[in-house]
Amino acid sequence: MSPQKIKFGTDGWRAVIAEDFTFANVDRVAQATAEHWKRSRPKRTRKKVVVGCDRRFLADQFAERVAEVFAGNGFEVVLGDSPTPTPAISFAVKAEKAAGGIVITASHNPARFCGFKLKGYFGGSAASETSRAVEALLDAKPVKVLDLNLAKRKRLVCVKNLHTPHSRAIRKLVDFDLVANSGLRFAHDALFGVGAGAFEKILEGTRCEVTTLNGAHDPLFGGIHPEPIVHNYGPSSAYLRRHPHDLCLVTDGDADRVGGMDGRGNALTTHQIICLLLHHYVVNRGQRGRVVKALTTTSMVDRICEKHGLELLETGVGFKYICTEMQKGDVLLGFEESGGIGFAGHIPERDGILAGLALLELLATEKSSVNRLLAKLERKFGPHRYDRLDTHFPLGKRAKLMKYCAANPPIKLAGSPVIEVKTFDGVKYIAANGAWLMLRGSGTEPILRIYAEAKSDADAKKLIRLGVKLTKQV
């Protein structure tokens, strides 16, 4: 019987637990990764890897298995002592001068999934070339395993707390005294993910009051997908209506992305959070630098950059593209639609915990509610209403659809002439009035994503319907 085919997606390998994500397949992927880093270990790194996991079913045991395979291949392994946010694991990779890192997580995906994320020596998502190289080495060599207890005795595996060094580092990236003395009363919806308790620990002993919601360790995530979107906010929203706070931060399953609600349970979009942070860094902090955003991120970012004379670069979807730009330097902030935000002076990685602290710094600085701050942005830059639809579409027809859409752009969007078509990751139409519509396929599934932004919710929904109509042309 031939081994199961393993295909890496945007940020590593993801599969259903006990179906494809098995110990045998994790062995194969770990061995191929070890083989790659043996052959192509980055300069000035040690023969060392950092391995961590989130709270998913068996994630800690999968992580231990990965550690055993790397130890069997002669690597030193730093193994997280408990489920840990992905940005803390990425931070450890760079701090330990490791060849790379492995995070056992499926991030925001449903509970039945687990994943094997590859992290580069620089503390960010590994490049596509690394994923392709690992895929090419699958089953090239027999799996080598060293029993965990023996590996510990031989000092090849060292179990460490990876939370504390990361927390210390991100405290230095905000005005921590300002936040600590602000008296902010905020909630944190952890969506049953690995970020639970992070803000309580960081702000322990300060004047801030933190209420953690959905903080239990539940591998089924309370029956939701641990993704920071309004669909998952119901119980926490109801709680906030009864018990108002200044803000509610939301982190996803592995705490590398951020969402939020106002203090009374009304959802904030990730786009609103992105614009609030960009405003804060440019206006309140007076910082400069390039701004990088994924194609599917709000065009209010464009307007803010125009206003302040900042260079803006648009990338394909996937934080690895933003990571590449951050490694080049002079990037102030990097944004993606899903709530992934990267910060200057930190690892080139999205960090939901740091993003939450930065939002608290904003509120402590402006001494105003998040809704007043958003209203002020809209008065300056106009309304930007976003919508998205994920629809089933056969993988075999996708190339034909993209070709058709690129060759047949609509004349107008929301009553305004289409002035630009971008085709480097899907197809994106942009109108003169700033409205846009984009169609893009999932990297691994028969799903087509349709994104739209306009000046009103009604127009955004009309654009989504236009996108659906386009899919029927093929």
Stockholm file with secondary structure:
# STOCKHOLM 1.0

chainA/1-474         MSPQKIKFGTDGWRAVIAEDFTFANVDRVAQATAEHWKRSRPKRTRKKVVVGCDRRFLADQFAERVAEVFAGNGFEVVLGDSPTPTPAISFAVKAEKAAGGIVITASHNPARFCGFKLKGYFGGSAASETSRAVEALLDAKPVKVLDLNLAKRKRLVCVKNLHTPHSRAIRKLVDFDLVANSGLRFAHDALFGVGAGAFEKILEGTRCEVTTLNGAHDPLFGGIHPEPIVHNYGPSSAYLRRHPHDLCLVTDGDADRVGGMDGRGNALTTHQIICLLLHHYVVNRGQRGRVVKALTTTSMVDRICEKHGLELLETGVGFKYICTEMQKGDVLLGFEESGGIGFAGHIPERDGILAGLALLELLATEKSSVNRLLAKLERKFGPHRYDRLDTHFPLGKRAKLMKYCAANPPIKLAGSPVIEVKTFDGVKYIAANGAWLMLRGSGTEPILRIYAEAKSDADAKKLIRLGVKLTKQV
#=GR chainA/1-474 SS CCCCCCCCBTTBEEEEBTTTBCHHHHHHHHHHHHHHHHHSCCTTCEEEEEEEECSSTTHHHHHHHHHHHHHHTTCEEEEESSCCCHHHHHHHHHHTTEEEEEEECCTTSCTTEEEEEEEETTSSBCCHHHHHHHHHTTTSSCCCCCCHHHHHHTTSEEEECCHHHHHHHHHTTTTHHHHHTSCCEEEEECTTSTTTTHHHHHTTTSSCEEEEESCSCCTTGGGSCCCCSGGGCHHHHHHHHHSCCSEEEEECTTSSBEEEEETTSCEECHHHHHHHHHHIIIIISCCCCEEEEETTSCTHHHHHHHHHTCCEEEECSSHHHHHHHHHHSCEEEEECTTSBEEETTSCSSCCHHHHHHHHHHHHHHHCSCHHHHHHHHHHHHCCCEEEEEEEECCHHHHHHHHHHHHHSCCSEETTEEEEEEECSSSEEEEETTSCEEEEEECSSSSEEEEEEEESSHHHHHHHHHHHHHHHTTC
#=GC SS_cons         CCCCCCCCBTTBEEEEBTTTBCHHHHHHHHHHHHHHHHHSCCTTCEEEEEEEECSSTTHHHHHHHHHHHHHHTTCEEEEESSCCCHHHHHHHHHHTTEEEEEEECCTTSCTTEEEEEEEETTSSBCCHHHHHHHHHTTTSSCCCCCCHHHHHHTTSEEEECCHHHHHHHHHTTTTHHHHHTSCCEEEEECTTSTTTTHHHHHTTTSSCEEEEESCSCCTTGGGSCCCCSGGGCHHHHHHHHHSCCSEEEEECTTSSBEEEEETTSCEECHHHHHHHHHHIIIIISCCCCEEEEETTSCTHHHHHHHHHTCCEEEECSSHHHHHHHHHHSCEEEEECTTSBEEETTSCSSCCHHHHHHHHHHHHHHHCSCHHHHHHHHHHHHCCCEEEEEEEECCHHHHHHHHHHHHHSCCSEETTEEEEEEECSSSEEEEETTSCEEEEEECSSSSEEEEEEEESSHHHHHHHHHHHHHHHTTC
//
